Amino acid sequence: METKSRKWLNIMKVMLFQLLQEVNDEKSFLKFVEALGRDYVDHPNEWANGTIASFADAAASWGEESIESLVAYVKPSNPWKRCADILYMGKIYE
């Protein structure tokens, strides 16, 4: 059985990922960035990169590797969405 806190964590992950998928302009990008920051404060143990330096390095590394797209990633034409994708990957990319 799933605990209440585990269920809430799963809901928050879905909400963050949903916000990422909805980025299409400056306003939705900023909403995503705010949620990403809250996610770090609320769930730092879910982040692969716990410092701003490691976060920025991971985001930049993934961004460089995905410039021409990847097998499981098609680079979006919308620059706001692309920036959100890069920031999100800073959370999980090692």
Buried (B, 14 or more C-beta within 10 A) or exposed (E): EEEEEEEEBEEBEEEBEEBBEBBEEEEBBEBBBEBBEEBBEEBEEBBEBEEEEBBEBBBBBBBEEBEEEEEEEEBBEBEBBBBBBBBBBBBEBE
